[in-house]
Amino acid sequence: MGNMIDWAKREVEIACKREAPDRKDGEWDYGCACYESALKAYMSLMEDEHSGMSFSITRSILNRLMEGKPLTPIEDVPEEWNEISVDDIGERMYQSRRMRGLFKHVGPDGAVRYNDVNRVCCRNKNEPKISYHSGHASRLIDKLYPITMPYSPPAGHYELTCEEWLTDRRNGDFDTWAYLTLKTPGGDSVGVFRYFKDGPDGAVEINEGEYGARVILAKERERAERGKK
């Protein structure tokens, strides 16, 4: 065990020197603080004499806690939910007491749906290294893959590949978008191919032909703006 702790300390020392080569003794650095916190967790596991199977199990438990995911399935029982709002049509919204990003919506007719706001991760096709969460995308995936109880959120996300275009600079960052393909937490790839534009009251679904025409319009706008520079 001692050899492994010494090895980990040395690795963190090397990483911190690369992260902040000019850091003085006692000086705080964000990146080094993260390395040193990870070392504390590692040393705690080693001091508890975890190894092999138990180390792997403990690590998976710690990962779920750090990701804000429950260790056992969430159930639809009153003691696990807090009512937080009622809208104009009488729909009641509840928040899970065990998972802050999980919500339950109960319509005036008693129909129930669930929404995990962190379940879907969007990636722009043209900038795949950048990921973000979208309420609109999340609601779409909830319809395709409804959450049921008991609910145990899987490791990983539903990764949705998107495209975004701007036809009119007055509309902000984008006013036309598509959801192209979806990779499930289980590794399956699924075609989605749904297309939308901004409307007076929010997103409006459009067909592929209108989407293509708007993409051409967005590209023409980009070329015109480059020509003015």
C-alpha positions, -999 to +999 in steps of 0.1 A: +000+000+000+028+024+009+044+020-025+011+029-042+005+060-021+041+072-028+035+066-065+002+086-064+019+115-044+047+116-070+022+116-099+002+145-084+035+164-077+045+160-114+010+171-126+010+201-103+044+212-116+031+210-151-001+228-142+015+257-124+053+256-129+058+290-112+036+283-081+053+291-048+050+270-016+016+276-001+002+295-031-033+283-042-039+272-077-072+258-090-059+230-111-034+219-084-062+220-058-082+195-079-052+172-082-046+174-044-083+168-036-082+137-058-051+125-040-069+129-006-097+107-019-073+081-033-053+080+000-085+075+020-095+045-002-060+030+002-060+036+040-093+017+042-073-012+025-094-013-007-079-032-036-091-050-067-128-056-067-136-035-036-116-006-050-136-007-083-169-009-065-161+020-042-149+041-072-182+035-090-202+045-059-181+076-056-185+085-092-223+083-089-223+105-058-200+131-076-224+131-106-254+137-083-269+103-092-287+082-066-272+049-054-306+031-054-336+036-077-359+065-072-396+056-067-428+075-071-438+076-035-449+108-017-420+110+007-395+112-022-410+143-038-416+180-030-444+200-048-429+232-061-454+248-084-489+247-100-494+264-133-525+282-148-540+250-162-535+231-130-504+211-138-484+203-107-447+201-107-427+181-081-389+179-075-372+148-064-357+150-029-330+126-039-320+140-073-322+178-078-325+176-116-354+151-117-389+165-119-424+150-120-453+167-138-489+158-130-515+172-154-551+181-144-562+148-159-538+129-136-513+121-165-478+118-151-445+125-169-409+128-157-380+149-167-343+145-159-328+178-170-293+164-171-301+132-190-296+147-225-263+162-238-263+181-271-233+184-294-231+207-323-221+187-354-198+215-365-182+219-330-184+184-315-160+192-286-186+217-272-215+201-253-245+218-237-280+210-222-312+221-239-346+220-223-363+217-257-340+187-267-345+171-233-383+172-237-381+157-271-360+128-259-384+123-229-411+117-255-390+092-274-376+075-243-400+082-215-387+079-179-405+053-159-404+045-122-385+031-104-358+053-120-321+046-118-303+071-141-277+053-163-240+061-164-234+086-192-259+106-212-282+105-242-259+123-267-278+142-293-260+155-324-274+189-335-270+216-362-277+253-356-281+281-381-289+318-380-309+332-409-313+367-393-288+384-371-316+400-351-326+366-338-295+360-316-272+330-318-295+308-339-331+306-352-330+273-370-318+239-357-320+202-363-316+171-341-299+146-363-287+114-345-288+101-309-264+079-291-280+062-261-262+054-228-262+018-240-242+027-271-270+024-297-271+050-325-306+062-336-316+086-363-338+114-351-339+139-379-363+165-365-362+201-377-372+234-360-373+272-363-381+300-339-417+311-339-436+338-321-443+315-292-412+293-292-400+264-313-420+254-344-413+221-361-407+222-398-401+197-426-367+188-441-373+209-472-380+241-453-350+234-431-327+230-461-340+263-475-333+281-442-298+266-441-291+281-476-304+314-463-281+312-433-251+304-454-259+333-477-261+357-447-227+344-435-211+350-469-226+385-471-213+394-437-178+381-446-179+402-478-184+434-458-153+429-437 
